[in-house]
Structure formats: C-alpha cells, structure tokens
Amino acid sequence: MLFFCPNCANALYMEKQGECLVFLCHTCPYLYKVTKTIASRNYPKLKQVDDILGGKAAWENVDSTEATCPKCDHNQAFFMQIQTRSADEPMTVFYKCCSCGHRWKD
C-alpha cells in the first residue's frame, strides 16, 4: 500500500522510531505516527488437479513384471503404458511397486 504526503504529494516512507512505526516524508517535515498494526493474509484456494493415471481404479487390472523398486528394492512391480507425447515418440511406462506402492516412470 502506498501513501502520499498531504503537504507535498510525495510518497511517504515507513520507518521505525523507538517503539512505534511512523510514516514520514523525505522532502518536507510531515510525520504521522502509526497507532495500530493491521495485518491479514489471504491464501488462494489451490486448483483441484486430476490424476493423469486415472487414480486408484486405473491400477486395479494391470499386469506385473520384474522391476526393481528404487525405494524398497522389491523386485516385482505393476506397470502400465500411456502415450504421453506425440505419436512418433515411444510410450511412457509407469510402474507401481507391489510391496510399498511407490510409483516411478521409465
């Protein structure tokens, strides 16, 4: 928020003088003591994001293969292939560990 001096119309600056805050003008002797501090914060709501893999239901009827989990070193994982890029690019393989549920892609 920007305040202006009522005498010369220049921008006021906020400084701490002793125990209180003051608005002061650098071109004229105007000084205004701030008597109370008001602060509030409004956080915007985050947008709901859909799971690109279809959520939990997408992993119900998938096959498993031998793949080592990078988190728990289990050697069995579920996998699914999804075309995430253009048609001339290879499909992306998504894995989900059968033991710990960690997900990664290749």
N, C-alpha and C positions, 0 to 999 in steps of 0.2 A: 504494500500500500504506500502510496507516495502522497505526502502532504506538502503544501506550499505556504510560504510566508505571507501573512495578511498585509504586511507593510510593503514589501518589495517584490512579491510574487516569485521569488527564487525557491528552489527545492529546500525543504528542511531536512536536517540530518539528525539521527538519533544517537545520543551518547549517554554514557553512564557517568553521573556526577555524584560522588558519595554513595548513598544508598538508593537513590532513585534515578529513573531514566528521564531525560529531557529531550525535547525537540528544539533544535537551535538553527539559526540562520547564520551562514558564514559571511554574509555581506552587510547585515545590519544587526543591531543588538537584541533582536527578538529572541525570546526564550520561553518555552512552555513546558511545565513540569507534568509528567505523566503520573496520574494518581492511582490508576489500577491497570493491571495487565490482563488482557483478554486473549486467550489462545484456544483455538479449536482445530481439529483435524478431521477431514472427511476423506475416507478411503473409498475409492470406486469399487463397485462390485466386479469381481472377475468374471469374464465371459465363460459360459459353460462350453467345454471342449469335448467333442465326441472322440471315442477311442477309434483310431483308424483300423484297428484289427477286429472290430466288432464286439469288444467286451468279453465277458466270461463265456458267453454262449458260443463264440467262434472257436474256442479251444476244446469243445466237447467231443467232436467227431473227427479228430485229426490223428494222423499216424505218428509213430515214434521211430526214432533212429538212434544210431550210436553217435553221440556228440558229447564232448566234454564240457561241462558247465564251468564257466570262468570263475564262478563264485564258490561253489562247493566241491568241484572236481568229480561230480557224479557223471557216469558215462552214458546215461540214457536221457533223451530229450524229445519232446513233441516238436513237430515242425509244420509250417505252412508256407506256401509260396504265394506272393502277391506281386502283381505288376504295378510298381510304384513309379516307374519312369516311363519314357516313351516306348513304343512297341519294338523299336530296333535295339533296345537295351535289355540285358538279361533280367529275369525276375529276382526280387529280393526274397531271401529265405529268412523267416523269423523262427526262432527257437524258444522253447519254454522248458526249463528243467523239470523232470519228473519228480525230483526229490524236494527241492527248495522253492520252485516256482519262479526262479529268476528268468527274465526274458532278455534276449540279445538277438542281433541280426547279423547276417553274413552278406 
